[in-house]
Amino acid sequence: MAVDLNKLVDKAYADNNLGDLVAAPVSALKGVSDGDAKLLKEAFNITTVGDLGSNKYFTAAAALVALNNAK
């Protein structure tokens, strides 16, 4: 399955492998500013894409959305 990473991450990170993207700063995600990243760190101690993806609050919210969309 091919994924167009250009839609997900900033241009500077588009050629990175998935392991590097997971370790990248959360601001590597398209649409997440350095200011957003600072607030995520302050509120949830999130500094990397991996931290964001595995945060219990964000994964719970994603699960709720998926369940609602599956009905």
Residue pairs with C-beta under 8 A, 6 or more apart in sequence:
5 13
5 14
5 16
5 21
6 14
7 30
8 29
8 30
9 16
9 21
9 24
9 28
9 29
9 30
10 27
10 28
10 29
10 30
12 28
13 20
13 21
13 24
13 28
16 24
21 28
21 49
22 48
22 49
22 50
22 53
23 48
23 49
23 50
24 48
24 49
25 37
25 47
25 48
25 49
26 32
26 36
26 37
26 40
26 46
26 47
26 48
26 49
26 51
26 52
27 33
27 34
27 36
27 37
28 49
29 49
29 52
32 40
37 46
37 47
40 46
40 47
40 52
41 47
44 51
44 55
44 57
45 51
46 52
46 55
52 58
53 59
